[in-house]
Amino acid sequence: MANLYFADAANAADASQWRAGAQVTISGDEGRHAVRVSRLRAGEQILVGDGAGTIGEGSVESVAKDSFVVRLAQVSLRPAPTPRVVLVQALAKGDRDERAVEQATEFGVDGIVPWQAERSVSRWSDTDKAAKGVSKWARIAREASKQSLRARIPEVEEPITLAGLCELAASDGAEVLVLHPRGVMALSAWARTSLPSDAREVYLLVGPEGGLSDAELDALEAAGANVLMLGTTVLRTSSAGPAALTVLNVALGRW
């Protein structure tokens, strides 16, 4: 199976490059890693993408020290799925939140939002730390997209607050799903019977190691969020989101 490489922002934005017969140059960190670490060679068949739905298949024409050129044989555009499914992942200790980001990307999530919950052990205590955290999650999502041959890299958005989540829950076209044992209905049942046909976005909210506080749950429920359970067992914060995505992927016909 061919490897996938993403063009940098400048090349990705050049629409004239994304057509059969055109050449695409992969440079920067992506090109450097492909040439020096993966030992990419001329003649290899690979995939290249812009990270926003366009995928090209072609062969490597030339390799330089830190870049390479691909001649595209065919190009396709994979449309964004509807509704947009977003993981709201609480910050967690160790690398558990990062593992959730990686697996959720592999499972097809469309967006990822960090959330510093009341019981989050990990804290992004200032804007600099938050910016570094978002950047790291974005790198993880990019690499996981390459590994899983995704045409679209999920956007890692700025951290959200409880107030922001409540605003989403109260808004039209957005469904906020809180995964918690307090839920009466299972996520699978909700997806079959209660998912609005006109929903534009579905937010899966996963709490930290200690779970959501009663105050957080009460506020989200009052704002209109759906509190749902995944099953009879309690999952780690690193696996709850990917497990929920599996349920939604089946219900939405993506799998």
C-alpha positions in Angstrom: 0.0 0.0 0.0 1.3 3.4 -1.0 2.4 5.9 1.7 0.7 9.3 2.0 2.5 12.6 2.3 0.9 16.0 2.8 2.0 19.2 1.0 3.0 22.3 3.0 0.5 25.1 3.2 1.8 27.0 0.2 1.7 24.0 -2.2 -1.5 22.7 -0.7 -3.2 26.0 -1.5 -2.1 26.1 -5.2 -5.1 24.6 -6.9 -3.3 24.4 -10.3 -1.0 21.7 -8.9 -3.8 19.3 -8.1 -4.6 17.8 -11.5 -3.5 14.8 -13.4 -0.1 15.4 -15.1 0.9 18.1 -12.8 3.9 18.1 -10.5 3.7 18.5 -6.7 6.7 19.3 -4.6 6.8 18.0 -1.0 9.3 20.0 1.1 9.8 21.2 4.7 9.7 18.6 7.5 7.5 16.3 5.4 10.0 16.2 2.6 13.0 15.9 4.9 11.6 13.0 6.8 10.5 11.2 3.6 14.0 11.5 2.1 16.3 11.1 5.1 14.2 8.7 7.3 11.9 6.8 5.0 14.5 6.7 2.2 12.1 7.6 -0.5 13.5 7.0 -4.0 12.6 8.1 -7.5 10.1 5.8 -9.2 8.1 4.9 -6.1 4.3 5.1 -6.2 2.9 7.3 -3.4 -0.1 9.3 -2.4 0.0 13.1 -1.8 -2.7 15.3 -0.3 -3.5 18.8 0.7 -5.0 17.7 4.0 -8.4 19.2 3.0 -9.9 16.4 0.9 -7.7 16.3 -2.2 -5.7 13.2 -2.8 -3.3 12.6 -5.7 -1.7 9.3 -6.8 1.6 9.4 -8.7 5.2 8.5 -8.9 8.3 10.2 -7.5 10.1 11.9 -10.3 13.1 13.3 -8.4 14.5 13.4 -4.9 16.6 16.3 -3.5 18.3 16.6 -0.1 15.1 17.8 1.8 12.4 17.5 -0.8 10.9 15.5 -3.6 8.7 15.9 -6.7 5.7 13.8 -7.6 4.1 13.5 -11.0 0.4 13.0 -10.5 -1.4 10.3 -12.5 -4.8 10.9 -11.0 -6.5 13.2 -8.5 -9.7 12.9 -6.5 -11.6 15.1 -4.1 -13.2 13.4 -1.1 -16.1 15.5 0.2 -16.4 16.4 3.9 -18.9 14.1 5.6 -22.1 15.3 7.2 -22.7 15.8 10.0 -19.3 16.9 11.2 -18.3 14.8 14.2 -16.1 16.5 16.8 -14.3 15.0 19.8 -14.2 17.3 22.9 -11.4 15.6 24.8 -10.7 16.6 28.4 -7.0 17.1 29.3 -5.6 13.9 30.9 -2.5 12.9 32.7 0.4 11.2 31.0 -0.3 10.7 27.3 -3.9 9.5 27.6 -5.4 12.5 25.9 -2.8 12.3 23.1 -3.7 8.7 22.6 -7.3 9.7 22.3 -6.4 12.2 19.6 -4.4 9.7 17.7 -7.0 6.9 17.7 -9.9 9.3 17.1 -8.1 10.6 14.0 -7.6 7.0 12.8 -11.3 6.4 13.4 -12.3 9.3 11.2 -13.1 12.2 13.6 -13.6 15.5 11.8 -12.5 17.9 14.5 -10.9 17.8 18.0 -11.4 20.3 20.8 -9.3 20.3 24.0 -11.2 20.9 27.2 -9.7 21.6 30.7 -12.3 20.0 32.9 -12.7 20.6 36.6 -11.0 17.3 37.4 -8.3 17.4 34.7 -5.0 16.6 36.3 -3.1 18.0 33.3 -3.5 21.8 33.2 -2.8 24.2 30.3 -2.3 27.0 32.8 -1.5 29.8 30.4 -1.8 30.8 26.8 1.7 29.7 25.9 1.2 26.3 27.3 -2.2 26.0 25.6 -0.7 27.0 22.2 2.0 24.4 22.6 -0.6 21.8 23.6 -2.8 22.6 20.5 0.3 22.4 18.3 1.3 19.0 19.6 -2.2 17.6 19.2 -2.3 19.0 15.7 1.0 17.2 14.9 -0.4 13.9 16.3 -3.5 14.3 14.2 -1.5 15.0 11.1 0.7 11.9 11.6 -2.3 9.7 12.4 -4.0 11.0 9.2 -1.0 9.9 7.1 -0.9 6.5 8.8 -4.6 5.9 8.1 -4.5 7.4 4.6 -7.0 10.1 5.4 -7.7 12.8 2.8 -8.7 15.3 5.5 -6.7 16.2 8.6 -9.0 16.9 11.5 -8.7 20.4 12.8 -7.5 20.8 16.4 -9.3 23.8 17.6 -8.6 26.2 20.5 -9.5 24.9 24.0 -13.1 25.4 25.0 -14.6 26.3 28.3 -17.7 24.8 30.1 -19.6 28.0 29.2 -18.6 27.5 25.5 -19.8 23.9 25.6 -23.1 25.0 27.1 -23.5 27.6 24.3 -23.0 24.8 21.8 -25.5 22.6 23.5 -28.1 25.4 23.3 -27.4 26.2 19.6 -29.3 25.0 16.6 -27.8 22.4 14.4 -25.3 21.1 17.0 -25.8 18.0 19.2 -23.6 17.8 22.3 -23.3 14.2 23.6 -21.8 13.8 27.1 -20.5 10.2 27.6 -21.2 9.4 31.2 -22.5 6.4 33.3 -25.3 8.7 34.5 -26.9 8.5 31.1 -30.1 6.5 30.8 -30.0 5.9 27.0 -27.1 4.2 25.3 -25.3 6.1 22.5 -26.1 3.4 20.0 -29.9 3.7 20.8 -29.7 7.5 20.5 -27.9 7.4 17.2 -30.6 5.1 15.8 -33.6 6.9 17.1 -32.8 10.5 18.1 -30.1 11.9 15.9 -31.8 14.8 14.0 -31.6 14.4 10.3 -30.6 18.1 9.9 -27.8 18.0 12.5 -24.7 19.8 11.2 -22.4 18.9 14.0 -22.2 16.2 16.7 -19.9 16.9 19.6 -18.7 13.9 21.7 -17.6 15.1 25.1 -15.2 12.9 27.1 -14.3 13.7 30.6 -10.9 13.3 32.4 -9.7 10.4 34.6 -11.9 11.4 37.5 -14.9 12.0 35.3 -17.1 15.1 35.1 -18.2 16.8 38.2 -21.9 17.0 39.1 -21.8 20.7 38.5 -20.5 20.2 35.0 -23.0 17.5 34.2 -25.9 19.6 35.6 -24.8 22.7 33.6 -24.5 20.7 30.4 -27.9 19.0 30.8 -29.6 22.3 31.6 -28.2 23.7 28.4 -29.6 20.9 26.3 -26.7 18.4 26.1 -27.6 14.7 25.8 -26.0 12.6 28.6 -25.5 9.1 27.2 -23.8 5.9 28.2 -21.6 3.8 26.0 -22.4 0.5 27.8 -22.2 -1.2 31.2 -18.4 -0.7 31.6 -16.4 2.4 32.4 -13.8 3.2 29.8 -10.6 5.2 30.2 -10.5 8.7 28.9 -8.1 7.5 26.1 -10.5 4.9 24.8 -14.0 6.4 25.4 -13.9 8.8 22.4 -12.7 6.3 19.9 -15.2 3.7 21.1 -18.0 6.3 20.7 -16.8 7.2 17.2 -17.1 3.5 16.3 -20.8 3.6 17.3 -21.4 6.8 15.3 -19.5 5.6 12.3 -21.8 2.5 12.0 -25.0 4.6 12.7 -24.1 7.2 10.1 -23.1 4.6 7.5 -19.5 5.6 7.4 -18.4 2.1 8.2 
